[in-house]
Amino acid sequence: MIWGGAAEMLLPHEPLVFPDGSTDSVNFMRPLVGYGPEAMWVAFNPFYPPALGQTEARNASPDRSHNEAWDSIVITGLLGFIGYISLFVTIFFWSLRWLGLIRGRRDNLLFGAILAGSGSGRLAGADGNRRLAVAHGRRGAAL
């Protein structure tokens, strides 16, 4: 449920209203730049799913989505997430290269193909999980 709310934070929405009554002037950029560190507990309130109130106290607001990818996207936006993933892929690639497991052009292409395949597999898997959850009567949930 929290992941669904985090996903809604990336979609176009009304600007957040600050305690002084002013609105978020950079709302249009939030999907790209995020909401900043330690801001989810404040920014998440308009996206709080009502069903979550059955699980936890209604006045509680999550400060994390408990998923590293969604936390990174909410905090740093899509640009920061791309940088975050790029850092890990680069460290992984150069570690494999240093170990001698990636030696030439063929190995580079194989690494890229495996990376692309796992990324597309994740996207297909997420869609399949959503269909499975809906089939079992848990709309909006992912297994």
N, CA and C of each residue as an Amber inpcrd file, in Angstrom:
protein
   429
   0.8140000  -1.1900000   0.0000000   0.0000000   0.0000000   0.0000000
   0.8620000   1.2600000   0.0000000   1.9640000   1.2040000   0.7410000
   2.8480000   2.3640000   0.7840000   3.5290000   2.5570000  -0.5630000
   3.8840000   1.4470000  -1.2230000   4.5180000   1.5540000  -2.5380000
   3.5760000   2.2100000  -3.5380000   2.2850000   1.8800000  -3.4610000
   1.2970000   2.5040000  -4.3500000   1.2170000   4.0010000  -4.1190000
   1.2430000   4.4160000  -2.8530000   1.2430000   5.8420000  -2.5380000
   2.5030000   6.5210000  -3.0240000   3.6430000   5.8340000  -2.8930000
   4.9010000   6.3920000  -3.3890000   4.8510000   6.5520000  -4.9070000
   4.2300000   5.5920000  -5.5860000   4.0930000   5.7010000  -7.0440000
   3.2030000   6.8810000  -7.4160000   2.1400000   7.1150000  -6.6420000
   1.2560000   8.2530000  -6.9120000   1.9700000   9.5830000  -6.7130000
   2.9720000   9.6040000  -5.8420000   3.7360000  10.8320000  -5.6230000
   4.4840000  11.2590000  -6.8790000   4.7580000  10.3000000  -7.7760000
   5.4800000  10.6130000  -9.0080000   4.5630000  11.0650000 -10.1360000
   3.2710000  10.8240000  -9.9870000   2.3190000  11.2210000 -11.0220000
   1.9490000  12.6890000 -10.8560000   1.4420000  13.3380000 -11.9070000
   1.0020000  14.7240000 -11.7700000  -0.0910000  14.8420000 -10.7010000
   0.0400000  15.8380000  -9.8480000  -0.9120000  16.0440000  -8.7610000
  -0.9050000  17.5110000  -8.3450000  -1.8640000  17.8590000  -7.5190000
  -1.9350000  19.2230000  -6.9970000  -0.7010000  19.5030000  -6.1480000
  -0.2020000  20.7360000  -6.1490000   0.9750000  21.0460000  -5.3230000
   0.6760000  20.8480000  -3.8380000   1.6870000  20.4460000  -3.1100000
   1.5580000  20.3240000  -1.6660000   1.3800000  21.7080000  -1.0630000
   0.6180000  21.7820000   0.0110000   0.3810000  23.0540000   0.6960000
   1.2000000  23.0560000   1.9820000   2.0170000  24.0870000   2.1600000
   2.8630000  24.2040000   3.3380000   2.0540000  24.7670000   4.5050000
   2.5450000  24.6240000   5.7400000   1.7990000  25.1160000   6.8990000
   1.4610000  26.6070000   6.8400000   2.2920000  27.3930000   6.1560000
   1.9960000  28.8350000   6.0630000   0.9880000  29.1540000   4.9630000
   0.4820000  28.1390000   4.2600000  -0.5250000  28.3330000   3.2240000
   0.0310000  28.4310000   1.8140000   1.3450000  28.5730000   1.6840000
   1.9380000  28.6440000   0.3440000   1.9850000  27.2420000  -0.2600000
   2.1200000  27.2040000  -1.5920000   2.1500000  25.9140000  -2.2790000
   3.5550000  25.6130000  -2.7770000   3.7920000  24.3700000  -3.0900000
   5.0850000  23.8900000  -3.5770000   5.3210000  24.4330000  -4.9810000
   6.2550000  25.3540000  -5.1140000   6.4900000  26.0000000  -6.4110000
   7.2510000  25.1070000  -7.3890000   7.8760000  24.0440000  -6.9230000
   8.6070000  23.1420000  -7.8160000   7.8810000  21.8100000  -7.9760000
   6.5840000  21.8080000  -7.7630000   5.7840000  20.5870000  -7.8560000
   5.9400000  19.9110000  -9.2190000   6.0250000  20.6830000 -10.2760000
   6.1320000  20.1090000 -11.6210000   7.4340000  19.3330000 -11.8070000
   8.4560000  19.6200000 -10.9770000   9.7500000  18.9430000 -11.1000000
   9.9060000  17.7660000 -10.1360000   8.9440000  17.5520000  -9.2380000
   9.0870000  16.5130000  -8.2100000   9.3800000  15.1180000  -8.7690000
   8.7620000  14.6900000  -9.8730000   9.1240000  13.3640000 -10.3950000
  10.6020000  13.2690000 -10.7950000  11.1960000  14.3690000 -11.1960000
  12.6050000  14.3510000 -11.6130000  13.5730000  14.5460000 -10.4560000
  13.2360000  15.4310000  -9.4900000  14.1930000  15.7790000  -8.4290000
  13.8040000  15.2380000  -7.0560000  12.6060000  14.7060000  -6.9060000
  12.1950000  14.1190000  -5.6400000  11.7860000  15.1440000  -4.5940000
  11.5740000  14.6530000  -3.3830000  11.1040000  15.4880000  -2.2780000
  12.1870000  15.7870000  -1.2620000  13.3440000  15.1630000  -1.3880000
  14.4480000  15.4090000  -0.4690000  14.4910000  14.3990000   0.6590000
  15.6320000  14.3700000   1.3730000  15.7960000  13.3960000   2.4500000
  14.8600000  13.6890000   3.6240000  14.3840000  12.6390000   4.2370000
  13.5320000  12.7170000   5.4330000  12.2710000  13.5530000   5.2110000
  11.7520000  13.5740000   3.9830000  10.5620000  14.3650000   3.6910000
   9.3330000  13.5200000   3.4000000   9.4940000  12.2090000   3.2900000
   8.3550000  11.3720000   2.9110000   7.2350000  11.4490000   3.9420000
   7.5520000  11.5110000   5.2230000   6.5120000  11.5180000   6.2470000
   5.6390000  12.7660000   6.1550000   6.1630000  13.8340000   5.5760000
   5.3720000  15.0550000   5.3990000   4.6620000  15.0510000   4.0490000
   5.3820000  14.6600000   2.9960000   4.8450000  14.7350000   1.6430000
   3.8530000  13.6190000   1.3390000   3.8620000  12.5350000   2.1000000
   3.0440000  11.3630000   1.7890000   1.5740000  11.5390000   2.1880000
   1.2610000  12.4330000   3.0880000  -0.1040000  12.5490000   3.6220000
  -1.2030000  12.6320000   2.5620000  -1.0690000  13.4210000   1.5050000
  -2.1460000  13.4580000   0.4980000  -2.3190000  12.1460000  -0.2740000
  -1.3370000  11.2700000  -0.2040000  -1.3670000  10.0200000  -0.9650000
  -1.6210000   8.8140000  -0.0670000  -1.9460000   9.0570000   1.1780000
  -2.1530000   7.9910000   2.1580000  -3.3510000   7.1470000   1.7420000
  -3.1640000   5.8460000   1.4740000  -4.2950000   5.0010000   1.0680000
  -5.2020000   4.7210000   2.2700000  -6.5030000   4.9110000   2.1390000
  -7.4220000   4.6930000   3.2660000  -7.3260000   3.2850000   3.8590000
  -7.0430000   2.2850000   3.0310000  -6.9500000   0.9120000   3.5450000
  -5.7850000   0.7460000   4.5160000  -4.7760000   1.5910000   4.4030000
  -3.6370000   1.5100000   5.3130000  -4.0440000   1.8620000   6.7410000
  -5.0950000   2.6590000   6.8850000  -5.6120000   3.0050000   8.2030000
  -6.1530000   1.7990000   8.9540000  -6.4870000   0.7240000   8.2520000
  -6.9490000  -0.5060000   8.8960000  -5.7840000  -1.2880000   9.4920000
  -4.5730000  -1.0470000   8.9680000  -3.3940000  -1.7840000   9.3900000
  -2.6200000  -1.0570000  10.4850000  -2.5440000   0.2600000  10.3690000
  -1.8020000   1.0530000  11.3430000  -2.6580000   2.2150000  11.8100000
  -2.1740000   2.9320000  12.7820000  -2.9270000   4.0830000  13.2940000
  -3.1400000   5.0990000  12.1820000  -4.3220000   5.6530000  12.0990000
  -4.6580000   6.5880000  11.0160000  -3.8120000   7.8510000  11.0700000
  -3.3700000   8.2350000  12.2570000  -2.5620000   9.4520000  12.3560000
  -1.0720000   9.1750000  12.1200000  -0.7230000   7.9140000  11.8500000
   0.6660000   7.5750000  11.5370000   0.9370000   7.8730000  10.0640000
   2.1170000   8.3760000   9.7970000   2.5050000   8.6450000   8.4160000
   3.8480000   7.9750000   8.1690000   3.9410000   7.1350000   7.1370000
   5.2000000   6.4150000   6.9110000   6.3380000   7.3660000   6.5560000
   7.4930000   7.1100000   7.1300000   8.6680000   7.9110000   6.7940000
   9.5590000   7.2020000   5.7850000   9.2510000   5.9600000   5.4890000
   9.9700000   5.1630000   4.4980000   8.9690000   4.2590000   3.7940000
   9.3050000   3.8810000   2.5660000   8.4400000   2.9330000   1.8700000
   8.9060000   1.5020000   2.1090000  10.0190000   1.3390000   2.8260000
  10.5910000   0.0260000   3.1370000  10.9370000  -0.7580000   1.8660000
  11.3540000  -0.0140000   0.8650000  11.8280000  -0.5670000  -0.4050000
  12.9010000   0.4010000  -0.8920000  14.1110000  -0.0670000  -1.0260000
  15.2360000   0.8140000  -1.3550000  15.0140000   1.5930000  -2.6540000
  14.4310000   0.9450000  -3.6510000  14.2010000   1.6250000  -4.9300000
  13.1820000   2.7520000  -4.7670000  12.0440000   2.4670000  -4.1250000
  11.0330000   3.5120000  -3.9530000  11.5330000   4.6350000  -3.0440000
  12.2850000   4.2950000  -2.0120000  12.8540000   5.3370000  -1.1520000
  13.7680000   6.2550000  -1.9560000  14.6070000   5.6610000  -2.8000000
  15.5150000   6.4500000  -3.6190000  14.7500000   7.3500000  -4.5910000
  13.7050000   6.8240000  -5.2030000  12.9240000   7.6220000  -6.1540000
  12.2120000   8.7670000  -5.4440000  11.6130000   8.5080000  -4.2860000
  10.9010000   9.5670000  -3.5610000  11.8750000  10.6340000  -3.0790000
  13.0320000  10.2380000  -2.6060000  13.9920000  11.1950000  -2.0580000
  14.6980000  11.9800000  -3.1570000  15.1770000  11.3010000  -4.2110000
  16.0060000  11.9720000  -5.2140000  15.3490000  12.1110000  -6.5780000
  14.1620000  11.5700000  -6.7750000  13.4920000  11.6470000  -8.0610000
  14.0780000  10.6530000  -9.0540000  13.5590000  10.6860000 -10.2620000
  14.0160000   9.7500000 -11.2910000  15.4660000  10.0010000 -11.6950000
  15.8820000  11.2710000 -11.7000000  17.2760000  11.5670000 -12.0440000
  18.2270000  10.9850000 -10.9980000  17.8970000  11.1590000  -9.7400000
  18.7260000  10.5960000  -8.6780000  18.7100000   9.0850000  -8.6860000
  17.5550000   8.4960000  -8.9940000  17.4580000   7.0390000  -9.0470000
  18.3290000   6.4730000 -10.1600000  18.3280000   7.1290000 -11.3080000
  19.1840000   6.6890000 -12.4150000  20.6540000   6.7630000 -12.0040000
  21.0370000   7.8350000 -11.3190000  22.4020000   7.9490000 -10.8220000
  22.7280000   6.8700000  -9.7990000  21.7890000   6.5840000  -8.9200000
  21.9510000   5.5740000  -7.8750000  22.1710000   4.1910000  -8.4840000
  21.3180000   3.8260000  -9.4250000  21.4530000   2.5240000 -10.0840000
  22.7350000   2.4800000 -10.9230000  23.0640000   3.5750000 -11.5890000
  24.2830000   3.6280000 -12.3980000  25.5250000   3.4020000 -11.5430000
  25.5260000   3.9500000 -10.3350000  26.6600000   3.7580000  -9.4370000
  26.8510000   2.2740000  -9.1190000  25.7580000   1.5860000  -8.7630000
  25.8710000   0.1730000  -8.4260000  26.2580000  -0.6790000  -9.6320000
  25.7010000  -0.3720000 -10.7880000  26.0480000  -1.1330000 -11.9950000
  27.5250000  -0.9260000 -12.3250000  28.0090000   0.3050000 -12.1830000
  29.4090000   0.5960000 -12.4800000  30.3410000  -0.1360000 -11.5190000
  30.0310000  -0.0950000 -10.2290000  30.8610000  -0.8060000  -9.2470000
  30.8610000  -2.3020000  -9.5360000  29.6970000  -2.8430000  -9.8410000
  29.5890000  -4.2690000 -10.1370000  30.3950000  -4.6250000 -11.3910000
  30.2580000  -3.8210000 -12.4430000  30.9800000  -4.0800000 -13.6950000
  32.4890000  -4.0620000 -13.4750000  32.9990000  -3.0020000 -12.8380000
  34.4440000  -2.8840000 -12.6650000  34.9840000  -3.9140000 -11.6840000
  34.1650000  -4.3570000 -10.7350000  34.5910000  -5.4440000  -9.8440000
  34.7510000  -6.7380000 -10.6250000  33.7880000  -7.0340000 -11.4810000
  33.8830000  -8.2350000 -12.3170000  35.0740000  -8.1440000 -13.2680000
  35.3220000  -6.9590000 -13.7810000  36.4530000  -6.7620000 -14.6840000
  37.7770000  -6.9480000 -13.9320000  37.8690000  -6.4020000 -12.7180000
  39.0720000  -6.5340000 -11.9060000  39.3410000  -7.9920000 -11.5490000
  38.2690000  -8.7500000 -11.3240000  38.4060000 -10.1680000 -11.0090000
  38.7490000 -11.0130000 -12.2400000  38.6960000 -10.3980000 -13.4090000
  39.0180000 -11.1150000 -14.6350000  37.8480000 -11.8780000 -15.2230000
  36.6420000 -11.6160000 -14.7370000  35.4600000 -12.3040000 -15.2570000
  34.8860000 -11.6110000 -16.4880000  35.2340000 -10.3570000 -16.6820000
  34.8810000  -9.6230000 -17.9080000  36.1990000  -9.2340000 -18.5580000
  36.4490000  -9.7930000 -19.7510000  37.7610000  -9.5990000 -20.3740000
  37.7130000  -8.8420000 -21.6920000  36.7190000  -9.0760000 -22.4860000
  36.7250000  -8.4780000 -23.8200000  35.3510000  -7.9690000 -24.2220000
  35.2420000  -7.6630000 -25.5000000  34.0010000  -7.1020000 -26.0470000
  32.8230000  -8.0660000 -25.8640000  33.0560000  -9.3420000 -26.0830000
  31.9860000 -10.3330000 -25.9330000  31.4430000 -10.3330000 -24.5050000
  32.3390000 -10.2800000 -23.5320000  31.9150000 -10.2580000 -22.1320000
  31.1710000  -8.9610000 -21.7960000  31.6250000  -7.8460000 -22.3650000
  30.9290000  -6.5680000 -22.1650000  29.4980000  -6.6540000 -22.6930000
  29.3470000  -7.2110000 -23.8940000  28.0150000  -7.3470000 -24.4880000
  27.1420000  -8.3020000 -23.6780000  27.7340000  -9.3680000 -23.1840000
  26.9870000 -10.3120000 -22.3570000  26.5200000  -9.6480000 -21.0640000
  27.4010000  -8.8690000 -20.4360000  27.0280000  -8.1400000 -19.2170000
  25.8570000  -7.1950000 -19.5020000  25.9350000  -6.4580000 -20.6150000
  24.8490000  -5.5460000 -20.9860000  23.5540000  -6.2790000 -21.2750000
  23.6510000  -7.4250000 -21.9360000  22.4460000  -8.2050000 -22.2500000
  21.8030000  -8.7530000 -20.9820000  22.6200000  -9.2430000 -20.0640000
  22.0760000  -9.7450000 -18.7960000  21.4350000  -8.6200000 -18.0120000
  22.0790000  -7.4680000 -17.9980000  21.5300000  -6.3010000 -17.2920000
  20.1970000  -5.8800000 -17.9050000  20.1350000  -5.7920000 -19.2290000
  18.8880000  -5.4110000 -19.9090000  17.8070000  -6.4620000 -19.6950000
  18.1810000  -7.7310000 -19.7480000  17.2170000  -8.8050000 -19.5430000
  16.6530000  -8.8080000 -18.1370000  17.5090000  -8.5580000 -17.1430000
  17.0030000  -8.5460000 -15.7740000  16.1100000  -7.3390000 -15.5410000
  16.4170000  -6.2130000 -16.1640000  15.5610000  -5.0230000 -16.0270000
  14.2020000  -5.2340000 -16.6630000  14.1720000  -5.8100000 -17.8600000
  12.8860000  -6.0540000 -18.5120000  12.1200000  -7.1620000 -17.8000000
  12.8420000  -8.1250000 -17.2480000  12.1930000  -9.1810000 -16.4730000
  11.5470000  -8.6330000 -15.2150000  12.1800000  -7.6560000 -14.5870000
  11.6100000  -7.0180000 -13.3960000  10.3150000  -6.2940000 -13.7570000
  10.3300000  -5.5870000 -14.8770000   9.1200000  -4.8690000 -15.2870000
   7.9830000  -5.8350000 -15.5880000   8.2890000  -6.9110000 -16.2840000
   7.2610000  -7.9070000 -16.6010000   6.7910000  -8.6020000 -15.3360000
   7.7100000  -8.8680000 -14.4160000   7.3570000  -9.5180000 -13.1580000
   6.4650000  -8.6430000 -12.2940000   6.7260000  -7.3530000 -12.2740000
   5.8920000  -6.4430000 -11.4840000   4.4750000  -6.4260000 -12.0340000
   4.3300000  -6.4180000 -13.3540000   3.0080000  -6.4360000 -13.9690000
   2.2950000  -7.7470000 -13.6680000   3.0270000  -8.8540000 -13.7460000
   2.4440000 -10.1590000 -13.4580000   1.9970000 -10.2640000 -12.0100000
   2.7820000  -9.7080000 -11.0860000   2.3960000  -9.7210000  -9.6710000
   1.1220000  -8.9290000  -9.4460000   0.9810000  -7.8010000 -10.1290000
  -0.2110000  -6.9720000  -9.9710000  -1.4430000  -7.7250000 -10.4730000
  -1.3010000  -8.3960000 -11.6210000  -2.4280000  -9.1790000 -12.1370000
  -2.7890000 -10.3060000 -11.1850000  -1.7890000 -10.9500000 -10.6270000
  -2.0320000 -12.0310000  -9.6860000  -2.7410000 -11.5090000  -8.4350000
  -2.3260000 -10.3480000  -7.9470000  -2.9490000  -9.7680000  -6.7590000
  -4.4050000  -9.3990000  -7.0310000  -4.6860000  -8.8330000  -8.2100000
  -6.0550000  -8.4820000  -8.5530000  -6.9050000  -9.7440000  -8.6840000
  -6.3270000 -10.8010000  -9.2550000  -7.0520000 -12.0510000  -9.4140000
  -7.4460000 -12.6600000  -8.0580000  -6.6480000 -12.3770000  -7.0380000
  -6.9350000 -12.8940000  -5.7080000  -7.7280000 -11.8950000  -4.8580000
  -8.2170000 -10.8400000  -5.4780000  -9.0720000  -9.8840000  -4.7740000
  -8.3300000  -8.8450000  -3.9580000  -7.0360000  -8.6750000  -4.2080000
  -6.2620000  -7.6580000  -3.4840000  -5.8830000  -6.5550000  -4.4470000
  -6.8410000  -5.7740000  -4.8490000  -6.6120000  -4.6930000  -5.8050000
  -5.6270000  -3.6930000  -5.2230000  -4.6580000  -3.2870000  -6.0330000
  -3.6770000  -2.2970000  -5.6230000  -2.5080000  -2.8840000  -4.8420000
  -2.5700000  -4.1500000  -4.5360000  -1.4790000  -4.7740000  -3.7910000
  -0.5820000  -5.5550000  -4.7470000   0.6450000  -5.6650000  -4.3930000
   1.5580000  -6.5130000  -5.1580000   2.0680000  -7.5870000  -4.2190000
   2.1570000  -8.7950000  -4.7300000   2.6150000  -9.9150000  -3.8980000
   4.1190000  -9.9560000  -3.8550000
